[in-house]
C-alpha cells in the first residue's frame, strides 16, 4: 500500500481543494462516487437515526443521510479540513437541512465521541487518504451502538492483474500532484472490522476498472 500523506499535508491539500472537490472527484471517478454514497445511505441509515459521517468532506453523503433519517434524525459531519466543512455548511443551508446537521473538525483516528453514540457511522472515500485507515475504521466501530451499522466506500485494487498494473502506473503519476490525487490510494479495512466482530451485511464493487471502489456495510455485534 502506498505511503499516505502526513496529516498536516493532507489537511492542506483538502483545504485548498474544497471549492472544487465535488467536481474533481466526480470527474476522476466518472460519477461512480455518487453511486457509492447512494448505496451506503440506503443500506446503513434508517428513519430517526443519529448518524456520524466520519470524514464528511463537503457533505454530499451527510446531506443524503439527513434526508433519509428524516426530521427526527440528526447527522454529525466530522472532517479534518475546516474548508471542506465550510462548503458542507453552505450546501446544507441551500438544501434547507442545516437544522438536522452539526459540524465538528478533527482527526478520524481519534473520534471525540463516546462509545456507542450513533445508530450509523459512515465513511465515503475518506479512509483512502487516511494515514491509518484501520485505526479510523476501528474508531467508527467504537462509536456506533451495538446492532448499529457502519457504511464504508473506499478505493481498492483492481482484481484483474493487467488493469491493476495500469491503474498503478496512473496512480504513480498522479501521486506527484496531490491537488489531483488528493492523497487517495487503495486501502483494506474490512478484515480489520471482521476481526473485531463486525458482521458483513453487504459488500460489492463499483466504479471504473482502473479506479474501483469497495462498498460495504457492517453491523456491530449486539453483545
C-alpha positions, 0 to 999 in steps of 0.5 A, a space after each residue: 500500500 502506498 505511503 499516505 500523506 502526513 496529516 498536516 499535508 493532507 489537511 492542506 491539500 483538502 483545504 485548498 481543494 474544497 471549492 472544487 472537490 465535488 467536481 474533481 472527484 466526480 470527474 476522476 471517478 466518472 460519477 461512480 462516487 455518487 453511486 457509492 454514497 447512494 448505496 451506503 445511505 440506503 443500506 446503513 441509515 434508517 428513519 430517526 437515526 443519529 448518524 456520524 459521517 466520519 470524514 464528511 468532506 463537503 457533505 454530499 453523503 451527510 446531506 443524503 443521510 439527513 434526508 433519509 433519517 428524516 426530521 427526527 434524525 440528526 447527522 454529525 459531519 466530522 472532517 479534518 479540513 475546516 474548508 471542506 466543512 465550510 462548503 458542507 455548511 453552505 450546501 446544507 443551508 441551500 438544501 434547507 437541512 442545516 437544522 438536522 446537521 452539526 459540524 465538528 473538525 478533527 482527526 478520524 483516528 481519534 473520534 471525540 465521541 463516546 462509545 456507542 453514540 450513533 445508530 450509523 457511522 459512515 465513511 465515503 472515500 475518506 479512509 483512502 487518504 487516511 494515514 491509518 485507515 484501520 485505526 479510523 475504521 476501528 474508531 467508527 466501530 467504537 462509536 456506533 451502538 451495538 446492532 448499529 451499522 457502519 457504511 464504508 466506500 473506499 478505493 481498492 485494487 483492481 482484481 484483474 492483474 493487467 488493469 491493476 498494473 495500469 491503474 498503478 502506473 496512473 496512480 504513480 503519476 498522479 501521486 506527484 500532484 496531490 491537488 489531483 490525487 488528493 492523497 487517495 490510494 487503495 486501502 483494506 479495512 474490512 478484515 480489520 472490522 471482521 476481526 473485531 466482530 463486525 458482521 458483513 451485511 453487504 459488500 460489492 464493487 463499483 466504479 471504473 476498472 482502473 479506479 474501483 471502489 469497495 462498498 460495504 456495510 457492517 453491523 456491530 455485534 449486539 453483545 
